[in-house]
């Protein structure tokens, strides 16, 4: 659950952006599952994760924030790779695919 921010509730640019004190907190339900593998005595690590979640009461809006009445589904796959060729040096890469 993510509560509305101060600015979303009360605004921050008079006459341009009007806050909404009636906002509901955003709610998320989801899961992720993944696998991690190491090689070269831990110097090379790869992690592959699938995730899926549903967001309700998403806060959006241009001049006044409002809660969305629609559910927002999110899912994807994330790949993370870290290589440590020598002490104190890490080469890190990550990629997220959102279909």
N, C-alpha and C positions, 0 to 999 in steps of 0.2 A: 504494500500500500504506500502510495506517495501522496502526501498532503499538498494542497495548493500552496504556492509560494506567497509571500507577503505582497509582491507586486501583482500577481494574478488576482489576488483578493481585493486589493485596495488601489491599484493603479500606480503609475509613476510618471506619466507625462500629462499634466493637466490639460483637459480639452482635447487630447488626442487618443489617449489610452485610458479607458475607464475600467477599473477593477470590478470584480464580481464576488461579493462576500458570500454568495450562496453556492459556491463551487463545492462539489463532493470530491473526496480523495480518489485518485486513480487506483484501480485494483488490478493486479496481475496474478494469473495462475498459469503455471507451466512446469516444464521439466527439461532436463538435458541428460544426455547419456553419452559417454565417450570412452576412449581407450588411449592410453599413453604408453609409449614404447621408448626404451633407452638403448643406445648402442655406444660402443667405444668407451666403456667404463663410465658412462654417464655424460660424456662430452657432447653427445648428440641425443636430443630429445625431440620426439614428435608426438603431438596430441591431436586427435581427431574427435570432434564433438558434434552431435546432432542436438538441436534445441527446438522447442515449440512452446509458445505461450499465447495467451489471450488477454488483451488489455480492455478493461471496461472503464467507463467514465473518463475517457481520455480528454485532457484539457487542451483546447486549441482556440483559435479565434484570432482575428486581425486587430480590431480596435477594442473589443471587449472579450475576455476569455469566457468560454462556455464548456460544459461537459458534453461530449458526443454521446448520442443515444445508441450508436452502433458499436458492436464489438470489433476490435482490431486484432486479427490473428497474425502472429509472426512465427516464422519457422526458418530454419536454415542449417547450414553446416559450417563449422569453423575448423581451420587447420592452423596449427601453431608449431613452429620448428625453432629450436634453439641449438646453436653449435658454439661450443667453447673450445677454440683451438689451443689457447694457452690461458694461464691464470689471469684473472681480471679482464678478460676479453670475451664478450658474448655477442654473437651474431644472431639476431632474432628476426623472424618473419612470421606474419600471420595473414590469413586470408579468410574472409567470411562471404559465403554465398547465400544470398537471400532470393529465393525464386519468386 
